Amino acid sequence: MKQANGRRVAAAMSILVAAFALAACASLSGSSGWTLLVDGAKGMDNFYPIGDANWRAEDGAIVADKAKVASYLISKNSYSDFEIDAEFWADHTTNSGIFLRLSNTKEVTAANSYEVNIFDQRPDPLYGTGAIVDIAKVAQPMPKAGGKWNTFRITAKGKRLTVVLNGERTVDVEDGKFASGPIALQFGNGAKDAPGGIIKFRKVAIRAL
C-alpha cells in the first residue's frame, strides 16, 4: 500500500513538474516578442500579393517560380524599428529580396524602400546578394546564395541598418530616407528580363525593437 501511494505521489510530482516546464516555455515564447509572418508553408495570410507571380505553399515553404512582371507579397502590417530573422532558398538565377519600410505599396522599388537583395547574377554585383540596393554595397567577391538554404538577420533601428547573411555581416550603414512601412518579399525576373529562378521562404519572423 505504501509503495502504491509512493508511486501515485511520484506520478503527481512528475505531472506537476511537466506543467511548470510547459508554463515556463510558454512564458518565454510569449516574452520573446517574435511574430512568425512565415512559418513553413503557413503565413501567406499575413501578406497580400501584387503582380502575377504563382506564390504557393509547397514542401514546407512559400514558393514562387513564374511571373510576367516583378511581383511581391506585402505585409498587412507596417513596422518601424525591428529585427527580421529569415530563411530562404534561392536558385543561382533568382532575383528576389526583402524590402523594408515600404513607402508606396502600389509600386515596390528600391527607390521607395530599403531592398535587401537576393540576386547572385545582378549585372552590378556591388549591390547584389547581401547588399541594400543603392544604399550599401557588399564587399567583393559578392557572397552567393544560390542552390542552398540561407539565413538573413536584418536589423532596422532608427537610421541604422544592418544585414547578416549566413552569419557574416554584409551591411552596417546609416540612412534616414524611410522610417516605417510594410515589408515585402519579391519574385522577379533576371537580367534582361530572363525568366527568374525559384525563391522559397520557409521562415520569416519579425520582432519590434
FIGU-16655 format. One record per residue (C-alpha): residue number from 1; x, y, z; chain. Coordinates in steps of 0.02 Angstrom, whole numbers, always signed. Layout:
// residues N
+-----+--------+--------+--------+----+
!   i !      X !      Y !      Z ! ch !
+-----+--------+--------+--------+----+
! NUM !      X !      Y !      Z !  A !
...
+-----+--------+--------+--------+----+
This chain:
// residues 209
+-----+--------+--------+--------+----+
!   i !      X !      Y !      Z ! ch !
+-----+--------+--------+--------+----+
!   1 !     +0 !     +0 !     +0 !  A !
!   2 !   +141 !   +118 !    +46 !  A !
!   3 !   +227 !    +76 !   -119 !  A !
!   4 !    +67 !   +114 !   -217 !  A !
!   5 !    +47 !   +281 !   -126 !  A !
!   6 !   +229 !   +320 !   -164 !  A !
!   7 !   +204 !   +284 !   -348 !  A !
!   8 !    +50 !   +396 !   -353 !  A !
!   9 !   +144 !   +538 !   -268 !  A !
!  10 !   +291 !   +519 !   -388 !  A !
!  11 !   +173 !   +520 !   -538 !  A !
!  12 !    +85 !   +675 !   -472 !  A !
!  13 !   +252 !   +762 !   -447 !  A !
!  14 !   +306 !   +718 !   -624 !  A !
!  15 !   +146 !   +792 !   -694 !  A !
!  16 !   +170 !   +949 !   -589 !  A !
!  17 !   +350 !   +971 !   -647 !  A !
!  18 !   +299 !   +947 !   -829 !  A !
!  19 !   +160 !  +1076 !   -809 !  A !
!  20 !   +281 !  +1202 !   -735 !  A !
!  21 !   +404 !  +1169 !   -878 !  A !
!  22 !   +270 !  +1196 !  -1010 !  A !
!  23 !   +212 !  +1355 !   -924 !  A !
!  24 !   +391 !  +1419 !   -920 !  A !
!  25 !   +416 !  +1382 !  -1105 !  A !
!  26 !   +253 !  +1467 !  -1149 !  A !
!  27 !   +302 !  +1619 !  -1047 !  A !
!  28 !   +473 !  +1625 !  -1130 !  A !
!  29 !   +396 !  +1612 !  -1303 !  A !
!  30 !   +271 !  +1749 !  -1265 !  A !
!  31 !   +403 !  +1867 !  -1196 !  A !
!  32 !   +522 !  +1845 !  -1343 !  A !
!  33 !   +423 !  +1967 !  -1447 !  A !
!  34 !   +445 !  +1872 !  -1610 !  A !
!  35 !   +299 !  +1860 !  -1733 !  A !
!  36 !   +306 !  +1725 !  -1866 !  A !
!  37 !   +248 !  +1800 !  -2030 !  A !
!  38 !   +300 !  +1643 !  -2125 !  A !
!  39 !   +313 !  +1477 !  -2033 !  A !
!  40 !   +343 !  +1333 !  -2151 !  A !
!  41 !   +205 !  +1332 !  -2279 !  A !
!  42 !    +98 !  +1444 !  -2168 !  A !
!  43 !    +96 !  +1631 !  -2169 !  A !
!  44 !    +30 !  +1692 !  -2335 !  A !
!  45 !   -120 !  +1759 !  -2238 !  A !
!  46 !     -2 !  +1891 !  -2164 !  A !
!  47 !    +29 !  +1962 !  -2339 !  A !
!  48 !    -64 !  +2016 !  -2494 !  A !
!  49 !     +7 !  +1996 !  -2670 !  A !
!  50 !    +38 !  +2120 !  -2808 !  A !
!  51 !    +95 !  +2063 !  -2980 !  A !
!  52 !    +61 !  +1893 !  -3057 !  A !
!  53 !   +187 !  +1775 !  -2975 !  A !
!  54 !   +125 !  +1600 !  -2937 !  A !
!  55 !   +152 !  +1609 !  -2748 !  A !
!  56 !   +100 !  +1447 !  -2664 !  A !
!  57 !   +133 !  +1333 !  -2515 !  A !
!  58 !   +248 !  +1189 !  -2559 !  A !
!  59 !   +364 !  +1071 !  -2464 !  A !
!  60 !   +360 !  +1171 !  -2303 !  A !
!  61 !   +389 !  +1342 !  -2382 !  A !
!  62 !   +303 !  +1479 !  -2481 !  A !
!  63 !   +368 !  +1473 !  -2658 !  A !
!  64 !   +364 !  +1567 !  -2823 !  A !
!  65 !   +449 !  +1524 !  -2988 !  A !
!  66 !   +349 !  +1607 !  -3126 !  A !
!  67 !   +288 !  +1783 !  -3166 !  A !
!  68 !   +273 !  +1901 !  -3312 !  A !
!  69 !   +308 !  +2054 !  -3206 !  A !
!  70 !   +401 !  +2087 !  -3044 !  A !
!  71 !   +289 !  +2025 !  -2904 !  A !
!  72 !   +281 !  +2042 !  -2716 !  A !
!  73 !   +200 !  +1984 !  -2557 !  A !
!  74 !   +169 !  +2139 !  -2450 !  A !
!  75 !   +143 !  +2126 !  -2262 !  A !
!  76 !    -25 !  +2185 !  -2198 !  A !
!  77 !    +59 !  +2273 !  -2052 !  A !
!  78 !   +187 !  +2413 !  -2050 !  A !
!  79 !   +347 !  +2415 !  -1949 !  A !
!  80 !   +472 !  +2547 !  -1897 !  A !
!  81 !   +614 !  +2480 !  -1785 !  A !
!  82 !   +631 !  +2291 !  -1794 !  A !
!  83 !   +734 !  +2134 !  -1822 !  A !
!  84 !   +695 !  +2007 !  -1957 !  A !
!  85 !   +751 !  +1826 !  -1949 !  A !
!  86 !   +726 !  +1741 !  -2118 !  A !
!  87 !   +769 !  +1575 !  -2201 !  A !
!  88 !   +765 !  +1565 !  -2390 !  A !
!  89 !   +819 !  +1454 !  -2534 !  A !
!  90 !   +869 !  +1535 !  -2699 !  A !
!  91 !   +915 !  +1466 !  -2868 !  A !
!  92 !  +1077 !  +1531 !  -2945 !  A !
!  93 !   +970 !  +1638 !  -3063 !  A !
!  94 !   +847 !  +1701 !  -2931 !  A !
!  95 !   +807 !  +1886 !  -2922 !  A !
!  96 !   +723 !  +1915 !  -2754 !  A !
!  97 !   +742 !  +2013 !  -2594 !  A !
!  98 !   +662 !  +2078 !  -2436 !  A !
!  99 !   +601 !  +2258 !  -2444 !  A !
! 100 !   +594 !  +2360 !  -2284 !  A !
! 101 !   +492 !  +2513 !  -2232 !  A !
! 102 !   +397 !  +2518 !  -2396 !  A !
! 103 !   +325 !  +2691 !  -2428 !  A !
! 104 !   +220 !  +2650 !  -2582 !  A !
! 105 !   +127 !  +2484 !  -2580 !  A !
! 106 !    +66 !  +2503 !  -2758 !  A !
! 107 !   +241 !  +2507 !  -2833 !  A !
! 108 !   +381 !  +2417 !  -2741 !  A !
! 109 !   +554 !  +2480 !  -2788 !  A !
! 110 !   +724 !  +2513 !  -2711 !  A !
! 111 !   +681 !  +2699 !  -2729 !  A !
! 112 !   +537 !  +2693 !  -2604 !  A !
! 113 !   +603 !  +2564 !  -2479 !  A !
! 114 !   +761 !  +2476 !  -2424 !  A !
! 115 !   +791 !  +2323 !  -2534 !  A !
! 116 !   +896 !  +2188 !  -2452 !  A !
! 117 !   +946 !  +2099 !  -2609 !  A !
! 118 !   +950 !  +1915 !  -2660 !  A !
! 119 !  +1021 !  +1916 !  -2837 !  A !
! 120 !  +1182 !  +1819 !  -2870 !  A !
! 121 !  +1182 !  +1866 !  -3054 !  A !
! 122 !  +1147 !  +2051 !  -3034 !  A !
! 123 !  +1239 !  +2144 !  -3175 !  A !
! 124 !  +1313 !  +2263 !  -3046 !  A !
! 125 !  +1373 !  +2144 !  -2909 !  A !
! 126 !  +1411 !  +2286 !  -2788 !  A !
! 127 !  +1225 !  +2289 !  -2747 !  A !
! 128 !  +1197 !  +2102 !  -2766 !  A !
! 129 !  +1158 !  +1971 !  -2635 !  A !
! 130 !  +1176 !  +2039 !  -2458 !  A !
! 131 !  +1177 !  +2223 !  -2509 !  A !
! 132 !  +1045 !  +2358 !  -2486 !  A !
! 133 !  +1017 !  +2419 !  -2663 !  A !
! 134 !  +1083 !  +2596 !  -2695 !  A !
! 135 !  +1117 !  +2617 !  -2508 !  A !
! 136 !  +1251 !  +2494 !  -2452 !  A !
! 137 !  +1369 !  +2394 !  -2562 !  A !
! 138 !  +1440 !  +2223 !  -2519 !  A !
! 139 !  +1623 !  +2178 !  -2517 !  A !
! 140 !  +1683 !  +2086 !  -2671 !  A !
! 141 !  +1681 !  +1946 !  -2719 !  A !
! 142 !  +1496 !  +1957 !  -2683 !  A !
! 143 !  +1426 !  +1824 !  -2566 !  A !
! 144 !  +1320 !  +1695 !  -2657 !  A !
! 145 !  +1155 !  +1618 !  -2601 !  A !
! 146 !  +1113 !  +1506 !  -2750 !  A !
! 147 !  +1073 !  +1323 !  -2730 !  A !
! 148 !  +1058 !  +1315 !  -2540 !  A !
! 149 !   +962 !  +1369 !  -2387 !  A !
! 150 !  +1020 !  +1535 !  -2317 !  A !
! 151 !   +984 !  +1645 !  -2167 !  A !
! 152 !   +960 !  +1833 !  -2153 !  A !
! 153 !   +963 !  +1931 !  -1991 !  A !
! 154 !   +909 !  +2108 !  -2036 !  A !
! 155 !   +901 !  +2249 !  -1909 !  A !
! 156 !   +824 !  +2420 !  -1935 !  A !
! 157 !   +836 !  +2536 !  -1784 !  A !
! 158 !   +816 !  +2720 !  -1819 !  A !
! 159 !   +937 !  +2764 !  -1959 !  A !
! 160 !  +1049 !  +2614 !  -1931 !  A !
! 161 !  +1027 !  +2463 !  -2044 !  A !
! 162 !  +1124 !  +2301 !  -2030 !  A !
! 163 !  +1117 !  +2140 !  -2131 !  A !
! 164 !  +1194 !  +1974 !  -2081 !  A !
! 165 !  +1194 !  +1839 !  -2216 !  A !
! 166 !  +1235 !  +1663 !  -2158 !  A !
! 167 !  +1320 !  +1730 !  -2003 !  A !
! 168 !  +1427 !  +1859 !  -2095 !  A !
! 169 !  +1388 !  +2045 !  -2083 !  A !
! 170 !  +1369 !  +2117 !  -2257 !  A !
! 171 !  +1293 !  +2288 !  -2217 !  A !
! 172 !  +1311 !  +2412 !  -2074 !  A !
! 173 !  +1251 !  +2583 !  -2130 !  A !
! 174 !  +1152 !  +2736 !  -2077 !  A !
! 175 !  +1016 !  +2808 !  -2188 !  A !
! 176 !   +861 !  +2908 !  -2145 !  A !
! 177 !   +755 !  +2903 !  -2303 !  A !
! 178 !   +621 !  +2785 !  -2239 !  A !
! 179 !   +560 !  +2775 !  -2059 !  A !
! 180 !   +419 !  +2647 !  -2066 !  A !
! 181 !   +311 !  +2543 !  -2180 !  A !
! 182 !   +267 !  +2364 !  -2229 !  A !
! 183 !   +394 !  +2234 !  -2281 !  A !
! 184 !   +385 !  +2143 !  -2448 !  A !
! 185 !   +452 !  +1979 !  -2517 !  A !
! 186 !   +499 !  +1981 !  -2701 !  A !
! 187 !   +495 !  +1867 !  -2851 !  A !
! 188 !   +571 !  +1949 !  -3005 !  A !
! 189 !   +640 !  +1904 !  -3174 !  A !
! 190 !   +826 !  +1903 !  -3206 !  A !
! 191 !   +944 !  +2016 !  -3302 !  A !
! 192 !   +875 !  +2075 !  -3470 !  A !
! 193 !   +705 !  +2004 !  -3414 !  A !
! 194 !   +763 !  +1823 !  -3423 !  A !
! 195 !   +647 !  +1704 !  -3328 !  A !
! 196 !   +682 !  +1712 !  -3142 !  A !
! 197 !   +736 !  +1564 !  -3037 !  A !
! 198 !   +636 !  +1493 !  -2893 !  A !
! 199 !   +630 !  +1577 !  -2722 !  A !
! 200 !   +573 !  +1489 !  -2563 !  A !
! 201 !   +542 !  +1567 !  -2393 !  A !
! 202 !   +518 !  +1439 !  -2254 !  A !
! 203 !   +532 !  +1563 !  -2110 !  A !
! 204 !   +511 !  +1750 !  -2091 !  A !
! 205 !   +498 !  +1813 !  -1911 !  A !
! 206 !   +495 !  +1993 !  -1852 !  A !
! 207 !   +521 !  +2073 !  -1682 !  A !
! 208 !   +490 !  +2255 !  -1637 !  A !
! 209 !   +637 !  +2349 !  -1557 !  A !
+-----+--------+--------+--------+----+
